[in-house]
């Protein structure tokens, strides 16, 4: 049985894409760049914010355009109420269940560190996470195993005792690079190829399906 559960954030614990889409489309409109549809945005997710902005800009991706769209996006996103960003149904109950079983819990995300902590504090204040690892500008982002390695060191468990739980290819690659097992969830922003990836220990349709591994 596993001892440590490392959760991705966007698309795994939280349904967060609609607030992101609203703010990105507003930022793009201000510079007369084409806006994107939901499906187009989903295809851009997974990397850190610079990587996402680059994909969002498509043929207009230049260092200058990336910087100004990122700056404007953050100016819109950070003070916004983010009323559409909510935990997936069953997320909190799953974390409480695992915590009651004395499972060690952590979060590893490419979301900027301060934003990640804002939502964790707001919705999961009663959950005792070993470590919450968001993206920091001067450190590598997923699929680099930097964040998982920090979590593993803090949790002080063997690789075989940990499992990474995410929704997309980035999460699979992160788990693989860190040398830990991976569970992929189907309610997030992944695709069929992610669900059928041979590296997955399991692909699950419900939060309750995760608990059996602990």
N, C-alpha and C positions, 0 to 999 in steps of 0.2 A: 504493500500500500504506500502511496505517496505521502510525503510530509509537508511539501511546500507547493503552493499554487501561485503561479505568476500570471496575472491577468493583463491582457491588452486592455485599452480603455475604449477608444472610438470603434464602434461596431461590435464590441464584445460585452462590455459593461454598460455603455451608454449609446443611445441613438442620438447622434450629435450633428448629423450632416446638414440638416435643414437650416440651422442658424449660420453655418459655414457658407452654404450656397447663397443665402440672402446677402451676406456681407461681401462675398467675393464678386457677385454679380453687380452690386453697387459700385465696388472699387473698379471693376473693369469698365463699367459704363462711364465713369468719370474721365477715363482716358480714351474713350471711344474704341475700346477693344471689344471683340465679340463676347457675349455672355455664353454660358454653358447650360446644358440641361442636367437633370439629376443623374442620368446614366453616364453622361460625360464626366461629371464630377467624381462619381464613384470610381471611374477608371484612373483618376489622378491621385487617389488617396493611398496612403501607406508610408510615404517618405516623410522627411521633416518639412517644415514650412517652405523653405527655399525650393526644395524639390517639387513640392505640390504647386507652388506658384509658377514654376517653370513649365510644368505640364499644362496648367490651366491656360497659360499664354500661348501655347502651341507655337505657331510660326513667328509670333511676336516676342518670343523668349530671348531676351538679351539681359546682361547683368544690370543695365540701367532700368529696364522695364520691370525686371523681377524686384528690384529694390523699391521702386516707387509704388508698385501694386501691393507688395507686402506691407509697406508702411501704411498705405491707405486702408488696406484690409484690417490691420491690427487697430488702427485708429477707430474704425467702425465696430469691430468685433469686441474689443476689450470692454468698452463702457455699455455695450448693448445688454438688455435684460436676459438674453439667451433662453427665452421661455420655451423654446422647442427642444432644448437639450435636456434629456431626461434619461434616467436608468431604464434599461429594458425591463419589462415585467419579469419578476423572478430573480433579478440580479441581487438585490439586497438580501432576499431570503436565502439565496445560495451562499452568500458570504457569511451570513449569520450562522447558517447550518455548519459550514466548514469551521468557523471560529469556535463554535460549541464543541466540535470534535478535536479541538486543539491543533488544527491544521495551521501552519504558518502561511500568511497571505502577503502578497506584494502586487504592485502594479508597475508595468513597464510600457511606456508610450512615447511616440514621437511628438505628441502634443507638447507645447511649450510648458516648462516646469510650473510656472506660476498659475497657468490656466488649469493644468491638471489638478493641482492642489486645491484650487478654488472649488471645483466640482466635488472632489473627494470630501472636503470639509463640509460642503453644503448638504450632501446626500448620504454620506457614509461615515458620519462623525463617530458612530458607535462601533466602527470596525477598527481593530488594532492591526494596522499593516506593519510588517517588518520594515519595509522601505517602499517609497513611492518615487519611481524614477521617470521623470519627464525629460524632454529634450532641453539641453543646455547648449548655447551657441558654440562654446569652445570644445565640446566633446562629441564623439561620434554618435550618430543616431542609428536606429534599427535599419537594416538587419545586422549591423555590427552588434556583437554580444556584450558591449561595454556595460549597458544597464543591467543585463542579466548577471553578468559577472559580479557586479557590485552587490546585487541582491543575494547571490549565492554566498558571497563572503560574509555578509551581515547575518544571514540565516544560519550559516555554518552547518549546511547539510551536503550530502554527497549528490553528485549529478543525477544518479539513479533515483534519488528521492524527490526530485523536482519535476514539475510538468508545466509547460507554457501553454496558456489558453488564449487563443486569438481567433480571428475571423478571416484572415487573408494570407496571401503569398508572403508578404513581408514578415508576418508572424511565424510562418513555417520556416523561413530562411533564418530568422533570428534564433529560433529554438535549435535548428540544425547547427548553426555556427557556434552556439553555446554548448552543444552536446547534451541537450535535455530533450525529453519526450515532448510531443505537441498534441494538443487536442484542438480541433477546429470546430467552431460553432457556425450554424447555418442561418442565424437570424441577423447577421451583420452585413458587411459590404463585400464579401467574397464572391467567388463564382464556382461553377461546377468543377473546374480544374483544381481549385483549392481544396474542395471537399473530397476529391478523389486522389489527392497527392499521396504517393506511397510512403512519405515520411510520417504521415499522421498516425499517432497511436489510436486515435478514434476521431470520428466526425459526429457531432451530437446536435440534436434538434431541440433539446430542452435543457434548462439549467440543472434540473434534477439528474440528468444523465452524467453530469460531472462528478457529483458527490460520491458515486460508487467507487471511484478510484482512490478514495481517502479513508 
